[in-house]
Amino acid sequence: MHSAWTHPGSFATWHAARAKRVEKLREEHRRWDEEHERLKELVRTLQQQAKYYESMAPKYRVMAARLQRFEEAGPPPEIPVDEKVTPRLRAAAPACARSRARSWS
């Protein structure tokens, strides 16, 4: 899922702010992946232990529910892809002239 982002500053600071945002998203993804792997491994370990020790079954169920909630919350927003945008600017009539032209037609 992509998210919209607006930069409140001037265009001069836009590139630096975007680079900082992308770096922050990369860090969030890295942390989410690490936590996801940690929870999955913990669930696997507790599942194995619950087979042999009845006292581990409640811990396994709690951790499995935690993993499920974590996965349902999902990862952070996708990292935006760099795109090369070339605006094609054309000379246009002023807005007042366009509105008059529309009213005549």
Sequence and secondary structure as in RCSB ss.txt:
>XXXX:A:sequence
MHSAWTHPGSFATWHAARAKRVEKLREEHRRWDEEHERLKELVRTLQQQAKYYESMAPKYRVMAARLQRFEEAGP
PPEIPVDEKVTPRLRAAAPACARSRARSWS
>XXXX:A:secstr
        S GGGHHHHHHHHHHHHHHHHHHHHHHHHHHHHHHHHHHHHHHH GGGHHHHHHHHHHHHHHHHH  
                   HHHHHHHHHH 
